[in-house]
Amino acid sequence: MHLTQLNQQCLLHLFSFLDKDNRSRLSQTCVRLREVFLDPCLWTRLHFSSPSQLRQDNFILGPSLRYLTISWHSSRVQQVCNIEDWLKSSFQKDICSKHQGLVTDFLQQVCHKCPNLLLLSLSGCAHISDQDVLSVLQSCPRLRCLFLENCVQITDSVLEGVVTYGSNLEEVRVDFCRNVSQSGLQRVRESRPELRLKAERSARMIPDSHPEERENIRKTLQKVRLFS
C-alpha cells in the first residue's frame, strides 16, 4: 500500500511522530499529504521518543493539542536513570543532569498552553515527579486517559491526585512504577469504581528505600543468620 492510500486518521497519527519542519517538508511531496498538513487536527497529536526532540523546540503547543506521548526506551534510561539517586556514581549523576529536567520543563509548558489535553502517556520518564503529573491533572481538567509506565519516581501521591483532580478520567495505567503500592491502588478502586485502572507489576515490585533503611535490613538479616 502506498502512503497516500492510508486514511486521514492514519496519516495524522504518522505525522504526530514528526517535528514541525519535517511535517512541512513531507507535505510538499504531494497534494494528498499537503491536505493532511493543512488539517486543523494535525497539531492535536504529539509523539516524542528521545530527549533531543524536546530540546529542538521544533513543535507547536497550544489549545488544539489533545494527545501527548513521551516514550524513552533506551539503555541509558534502563541502566542509569532508573537507579535510586543515592546509589548513583558521580558519572551516572552527571549523565542524568544533562536531561533530568527536560520532561518536567516541557510538562510545565503543557500546563500553561494545552488546557484541552485528553490523553497523556509517559513511558520511561525516570525523572518526572509526582508534582509534574499532579500539575497536569490540575491544569488539564478534560484529561480522560493517563498512562504511566516505568516512571520510577511516581508514588501513591499521583493516585491520590487521580481521585482529587481527575474527575473526567476514564482510564489510568501505572505499569512498572515500583513506588506505587497496593493500598494506593485499592483506594482509587474504592473511590472511583467506574475508573478503568490497570497496574501491571507496579504494586509487586521492590520500592525505593533510603540508605539507613537498607542498613537496618542488612543488620536484621545478619542477626537472623547468627541465631539460625
C-alpha positions, 0 to 999 in steps of 0.5 A: 500500500502506498502512503497516500492510500492510508486514511486521514486518521492514519496519516495524522497519527504518522505525522504526530511522530514528526517535528514541525519542519519535517511535517512541512517538508513531507507535505510538499511531496504531494497534494494528498499529504499537503491536505493532511498538513493543512488539517486543523487536527494535525497539531492535536497529536504529539509523539516524542521518543528521545530527549533531543526532540524536546530540546529542538523546540521544533513543535507547536503547543497550544489549545488544539493539542489533545494527545501527548506521548513521551516514550524513552526506551533506551539503555541509558534510561534502563541502566542509569536513570532508573537507579535510586539517586543515592546509589548513583556514581558521580558519572551516572549523576552527571549523565542524568543532569544533562536531561533530568529536567527536560520532561518536567520543563516541557510538562510545565509548558503543557500546563500553561498552553494545552488546557484541552489535553485528553490523553497523556502517556509517559513511558520511561520518564525516570525523572518526572515527579509526582508534582509534574503529573499532579500539575497536569491533572490540575491544569488539564481538567478534560484529561480522560486517559493517563498512562504511566509506565516505568516512571520510577519516581511516581508514588501513591501521591499521583493516585491520590491526585487521580481521585482529587483532580481527575474527575473526567478520567476514564482510564489510568495505567501505572505499569512498572512504577515500583513506588506505587503500592497496593493500598494506593491502588485499592483506594482509587478502586474504592473511590472511583469504581467506574475508573478503568485502572490497570497496574501491571507489576507496579504494586509487586515490585521492590520500592525505593528505600533510603540508605539507613533503611537498607542498613537496618535490613542488612543488620536484621538479616545478619542477626537472623543468620547468627541465631539460625 
